[in-house]
């Protein structure tokens, strides 16, 4: 089975890419191995990492037939039984010629790169797992400011936003999680104010997010939340000082366009006292590890996100893994010191249950009650998370093509209806953008509506949809540049301050010259000459992955039959949930009950060792 070429390999084994073949060939040659199990194990490891896993769980391969071509009898490979397979792994990993390129731990096979990432991230979080007690002066200052931050009316129902704020204040590491509308930004703003109160305004705060689009939204939402304190006699100075533009993680770390050596690292940490990281579900293992490497010993870091959304595009499921590891430290049952701190700061709320089993201090705080995202949208989203779409499908009305933009909540439509009425639908959803009487009005119309699809390629992929819509809406002599064309940047350009995923609009300036306009601070817009734009594409429709970090008033969410076996691997309930929760007011699901049932039955489950390693490390650090 040691194939002489990549083409010979793919003729026998399915779902193999060139990188898998050359990785397996190089390491088996270095190890001097001609064993079929070794070669195919390495193929499986490379493929697993390419699909977003940080490691390979060897027991899942044992005795199984893998890499089989459909309808081809003599294809694929059957791995050895577990004991023999583990013996092969141990023999392979121990080969000195490999120079430590592979690592074997707890039944998981890693490349050295991802093993080191997990080890370093675990160590960085574990060292931040012990809270520092607040001084009596800090407690006194917080008690004085608390009524300006939250309601202090006596209540029988727990306020999880106050729980999170009261217990995050003295954490060097913490996580705020919650679905859309649960008040994550509201809580972050009040946590920042509480931190400045406790440290008398001396903290240098940095806001960051994985993409330019998410950073822009974070800036706007935090500025809005902090502006509520603008007239407060003592808190106004803190509010003004913290109103600053968020930056992307790449920019925060000073990562170059090419390469992985960042400006800020272990030797040169980020100059910040507090770092707030929004949309953390989008951050892969490598980038999260680079962030933690660049933290100074005193720097506090707060991760914010929705663990039910899609995991990162690259390897890992960092947010979900960390939350799973911290579940034993849930604020619903906390250590005695945390319970006492909460009771001191929030005597008006029910006390937190105390555990006496030497549990680690609470670090994960889930915001459990939706403040904004509710009604039918929230009901359908919950059903998707539970994998029980049958319970709500019968309640969803099938909407007429002409009514799709008026839907409140969730409705359904079919692909046959979309095809039949495509021209009128595209015109109704997007034609008004170019007809707006001003740039702000056109931008508002663009932000109000979007079509989302799981795929980039195929009949119902983003590329094909944008081409069809553009043919209907663009002037015949436009050559792709016309008033009202929405564009999405597809490569970072630091000089223009444009980043992959940024959305803009082509619109004439006061002299009638067509330019590309992008949102700037304070609700303004900045213009970029068309000839100076980095790579970009039309964006009436976009993939669900690209929509992360965005919100639209209404959307058309396409859930078609997967166009290929490879595309089917992308489908999961997390994907559709992420798409649906981009809507603020209404969404139309273009799909069938059978397709949707099949999709929500699938989970996006990444194979990593992070949860177990982190749980063990935090337990050992108590």
Buried (B, 14 or more C-beta within 10 A) or exposed (E): BBBEEBEEBBEBBBBBBEEBBEBBBEBBEEBEBEBBBBBBBBBBBBBBBBEBBBBBBBEBBBEEEBBBBEEEEEBBBBBBEBEEBBEBBEBBBEBEEBEEBBBBBEBBBBBEBBBBBBBBBBBBBBBBBBBEEBEEEBBEBBBEBBEBBBEBEEEEEBBBBBBBBBBBBBBBBBBBBBBBBBBBBBBBBBBBBBBBBBBEBEBEBBBBBBBBBBBBBBBBBBBEBBBBBEEBEEBBEBBEBBBBBBBBBBBBBBBEEEEEEBEBBEEEBBEBBBBBBBBBBBBBBBBBBBBBBBBEEEBBBBBBBBBBBBBBEBBBBBBBBBBBBBEBBBBEBBBEBBBBBBBEBBEBBBEBEBBEEEBBBBBBBBBBBBBEBEEBBBBBBBBBBEBBBEEBBEEBEEBEBEEBBEBEBBBBBEBEBBEEBBEEBBEBBBBBBBEBEEBEEBBEBBBBBBBBBBBBEBEBBBBBBBEBBBEBBBEEEBEEBBBBBBBBBBEBBEEBBBBBBBBBBBBEEEEEEBBBBBBEEEEEBBBBEBEEBBEBEBBBBBBBBBBBBBBBBBBBBBBBBBBEEEBBEBBBBBBBBBBBBBBBBBBBBBBBBEBBBBBBEBEBEBBBBBBBBBBBBBBEBE
